[in-house]
């Protein structure tokens, strides 16, 4: 079945209770059970529902009474972050100039594809903190991993070049936490969504190292942020700013951030009543999907 027909079907007859029946305490708990298959997860997002549960628990589905949403028009960029973003643009322009010079000199370059990253030693305990696009604060980079100590940081922001690695980075324990809710079940489920072109990652690379990023699900003209991570100051914020601009450039003006956090508020996100969020989905989900171009994102997409 074509995606648009499937969406119309599950929006008319969802495999979930009505979101208006979600519990008041804990806020938004709608149902337990079901499965993390692509069809089930897509049906959930199309109806304003998302999965979130501890490893070992049954699958829990949520539709909070208030939904945190970042509208592109409300995006806030601090002075220090703006300086970094302008630096990235200058670096890109300088690189283009150098490549043109090398080409004129008769030199040629080839780009080798990256090998897929695997990590089999991951802590999988749940955090009490769900979002994570959301809720994660920027964390100091592990000193053994290099980039934070570099005085000359060269950034590249990429799309979909290492989706699984971004998910696993989001799953790493954060300060004062034992783990996160992103288990192997989630990694497999969203990996399948990525394989069919519905889940995507925005990645901040510094001096060849992945230092921050976020991932989420895109359906129609709506993007559902799932989680973000940062191993270097502002790395996740850089990814979020690029994501907001990349999406807005193709007509997606709202990013679902799910839950209220100070980190998201500082970037301009605000709460939206569940009924308004459901109406927003009704206007956007069935629109034509955007084009996703794997690889580096042109910094000129930012209107700085």
N, C-alpha and C positions, 0 to 999 in steps of 0.2 A: 504494500500500500504506500502511495506517495505520502511524504511527510505532511503536506498541507491537509490531505484527507484524514490522516491519522489524528492530527491536531484537532480538526473540527469534530471528529468522533469522540475523542477523550474529553474535550471541553463540553460537549453536549451530554455525554454520559461518562463522567469520570469514575475511575475505580476507587474512589475515596469518598468519605462522607463530605457533606457540604462544609466549606471552611468556616462558615458562621457557627458551626457546632463545636469548634475547637475549644479545649479546656481553658478556663480562666487561670487555673493554677495546676500545674505549671502552664504559664501563658503560651497558648498556641499548640499544645499537644493535641494532635488530631486522630492518630491511628497508630497501632502497632501491627507488624506483620508485613505481608507483601514480599517484594523482592527488589534487588538492585539491578534488574535487567534494564537495558537501554529504553525499552518501551515503557516500563513502569516509571523510571526516573523522568523521562520526557513528559509523560502524562502528569506527573507531580508538578513540575515546573510550569507547565501550561496552565495549571489551576492555582498557582501561587503557593505551592507546597514544596518543602525540601526535606531530605532525609538527614537525620543527625542522631547518633546513638553511640554508646560505649561499646568497645569490643566485648563480645560475650553476651550482650543484650539483644533482644529482638530488634528488628528494624523499626525505628520510630520516625513518624512523619509529622512535620510541624507547619503551622500557618499562624504566626504571631499576630496579635491584635494590632500592633504597630510594626511597620516594615521600614528598615533603614534604606534609603535610596539616595544615590548621588546623581543629581542632575548636572549635565555638562555646564549649564549656565551658572551654576552655583559653585563650581570647582574653585577651591582656594589654594593658592600657591604662595608659600612664605617667601620672604626676601632671599633667604639663604638657598632655598630650593630653586628659586628662579635663577640665581647666579649659576648654580650647577647646570641647569637645563640650557642656559645660554652658552656655557662652556662646551657642552656636548655638541651644540650646533656649530660652534667655531671649529671644534675638532673635526667634525664631519666635512665641513667646507675645506679645511686644510688638507684632509685626506684625499678628497676629490681632486683638488688642485695638484697634489703630488702624483696621483695616478695618471692624470692627464699629461703631466710633464714626463713621466716615465714612458707612457704610450708614445708620446711624440719623439722620445729618445730611442724607440725601438724595443723597449722591454715589455714583456708580457707576463701575466700572472694567472695562476690557476688556483681555485679554491677547493680544498679537499673536504668531503662531508665529515661531520662529527659522528663518532661511534655512540651508539645508544648506551646510556649509563644504567648500571644495575647496582643496587645496594641491598644485600641480603641480611644485614645486621642492624635492623631498624627497631627502635623502641616503639611499641604500638599502644602504650597506655593512653587512656582518654584524658583530655584536659577538661576542666570545668568551663572553659572558655570556648564558645562555638565560633564565632566568626572573627571571623578570622579574616575575610577580605577585609580579613577584614579585621579582625580585631588585633592582629599582631602589631606590636610596636617594633620599631627598628631596633635590632640587637647588635651589639659589638661583634665584629667579625672575629672568628676564631684566629688567634695569633699564628697558629700553625698553617693557616690557609693563605696568607700573604697580602691580599689587596689593600687592607686598611693601612698598611705601613708604607704603601707607595705614595711618594709625593707627586708623581706625575700619573694621574689616573686617566686612562683612556677608556671611555664608555662606548658601548654599543647596545642598543635596545633591540631585542629580536622578538619575533613572533613564531611560536610553535616549533622551535628547533630542538627542544628537549623537554617535552611535556611531562613525562614520567619523573624526570629529575626534579622539576619544579614541585610536583606533588610530594615527592619524598622529602624535599627540603621543607615544605610546609608542615610535614608530619614530624619533623625533629622536635625534641623537647625544647621549650623556651625557659627563660630564667624563672625560677620558683615554680616550675611545673614538671611533672614526671613524664608527660607525653601529650599527645593530642588525640582528637577523635578520628583522625584520618588513618584508618586501618588498611590492611591489605585488601579487604573487601572493597573499600572505597577506591583504592588505587586501581584495582582491576575494573570496577564499574565505570569510572570516569575515563580510564584508558580506552575502554570500548567506545565511549562517546567521542573521544578524541579521534579514534580510528575511523568513525563514520562522519567526521567533520563537524561535530556539535560542541565539543569541549576544546578550549584553547588556552594557551599560556602566553603571557607577556613577560619577557625576561630581561633583567638588567645584567649585562656582562661588563666587567671591569678588568682590563689587562688580561683578557682571555679567560677569566674566571666568572662563573655564575654567582653573583652576589646578592640577588634579590629577584622578586617576581611575584606573579599571581596567576591563578587559573580560574576558569569559570565556564559556564555553559551559555551558548548563544542560540536563541531560537527566534526566527523572524527578526524583528527590530528591537529585541530585548537581550540584555546581557546579565546573567546571574553570577555575581562574584561568589566564589567559594572560600578561598583562603589566599593569604599572601605571606611572604617571608622576607626577612632582610638580614644579611650578614655584614652589612656595611651601612654607615649613616646615610639615610634617605634613599637607599636602594629600592625599597618597596614603594616609596612615594613616587620615585621616578617612573617605575613601571605603571603605577596607577595613572599618573598624568598622561603618559603615552597611550595607555589603554583608552582613557576618556576621549583623547583627541582622535585616535584611530577610529574609534567607534562613531564619534560624532561626525567625522568626515564622511561617513557612509549612512548617516541617518539614525544611528542609535544614540539617543540623548540621555538615557537613564541606565544606571548600573544598580542592580539589586544587591545591597550589602547585607541584607537579612537582619542583623542585630545592631543595636545602638552601642557605640563605643566612643570614647573621647578621641581616639586616633582618627576615626572616620569623620567625626564632627569637625575636627581641625582641618579636614580636607574639603569640607562643604556639604557633607551628607546630612540628611535630615529625616525625621520620622514621617511616615505616610500611613494613614489609617488603612486597615486591611481592605475595606470596601473600595477605597480609592485605588489601592494597588491592584485589586482584581479588575477594576475597570481599565486601568492602564494596560494590563495584559491583554484584555479584550481588544484594545486598539492597536497593539503592536505585534503580538505573537503570530498572527496570520499574514503579516507583511512579508515581502520577498526578503530572503536572507542576504546578508552582505557578502562581499568577496574577502576571503582570507588569504593573504599572501605570505607564505612561510619565508622566514629569513629576516634580515635587518630591516628596521622601520626607519624611513627617512626622517631625520630630525626636523626637517622643514615643515613637517606636518603640524608642529607646534606653532601657535600664533603668539610668539614671544615679542 
